């Protein structure tokens, strides 16, 4: 593979991962985030993805949401077993604002 083509592929990959990781606003959630869950957000699913593990399905926390992570300003009123949150957790939490 020629250097120019490799550079183009690498640039496209970086742009795609950047687009996954940075929402323009809270209205743009949920979205897939590579390797991190930004402060103030939660996630409802995690999966393995080649070149980006773990890949989190990130969203703004809200009352009534089943989430894998309880964030500041929220508590939970119920739990349920879930394979959606692995490997971080095997439980989802029903969020409620504090």
C-alpha positions in Angstrom: 0.0 0.0 0.0 1.3 3.4 -0.9 2.1 6.0 1.8 -0.5 8.5 0.5 -3.3 5.8 0.6 -2.2 4.7 4.1 -2.3 8.3 5.2 -5.8 8.8 3.7 -7.1 5.6 5.5 -5.5 6.7 8.8 -7.1 10.2 8.5 -10.5 8.8 7.7 -10.2 6.5 10.7 -9.3 9.3 13.1 -12.2 11.4 11.8 -14.6 8.6 12.2 -13.5 7.9 15.8 -13.7 11.6 16.6 -17.2 11.8 15.3 -18.1 8.8 17.5 -16.6 10.3 20.6 -17.8 14.0 20.6 -21.5 14.9 20.3 -22.3 18.4 19.2 -24.9 18.7 21.9 -27.1 16.7 24.3 -29.7 16.5 21.6 -27.2 14.4 19.6 -27.3 11.6 22.1 -27.4 8.6 22.1 -24.2 8.0 20.2 -21.3 5.5 20.2 -18.2 6.6 22.1 -14.8 4.9 21.8 -13.2 3.8 25.1 -14.7 6.5 27.3 -18.0 7.7 28.8 -17.8 11.5 29.2 -18.6 13.0 32.6 -22.3 13.7 33.1 -23.3 10.9 30.7 -24.2 7.3 31.2 -24.3 4.3 28.8 -26.9 1.6 28.0 -24.8 -0.8 26.1 -21.1 -1.7 25.6 -19.6 -3.8 22.8 -16.3 -4.9 21.4 -15.4 -3.2 18.1 -12.1 -3.8 16.2 -9.8 -0.9 16.9 -12.1 0.6 19.6 -12.7 -1.4 22.7 -14.8 -0.9 24.6 -17.4 1.0 22.5 -20.1 2.6 24.7 -23.6 3.6 23.7 -23.7 6.9 25.5 -26.7 9.0 26.4 -27.8 11.7 28.8 -29.1 10.2 32.0 -32.8 10.6 32.8 -35.4 9.2 35.2 -36.8 5.9 33.9 -33.7 5.0 31.8 -32.2 1.5 32.3 -28.4 2.3 32.3 -25.1 0.5 33.0 -23.7 3.4 35.1 -25.3 5.7 37.8 -24.0 9.2 37.3 -23.8 12.2 39.7 -27.3 13.6 40.3 -29.0 10.3 39.9 -29.8 7.2 42.0 -31.5 4.0 41.1 -34.8 2.4 42.1 -34.3 -1.1 40.7 -31.7 -3.3 39.1 -31.8 -6.1 36.6 -29.3 -8.5 35.2 -28.1 -7.5 31.8 -25.4 -8.8 29.3 -25.6 -5.3 27.6 -23.1 -3.9 30.2 -20.4 -6.5 30.0 -17.5 -6.5 30.8 -17.9 -3.5 33.1 -21.0 -4.8 34.8 -23.7 -7.5 34.7 -26.4 -5.2 36.0 -28.5 -2.3 34.7 -29.9 0.4 36.9 -33.3 2.1 36.6 -32.3 5.7 37.0 -34.1 8.3 39.1 -33.0 12.0 39.5 -32.0 12.9 43.0 
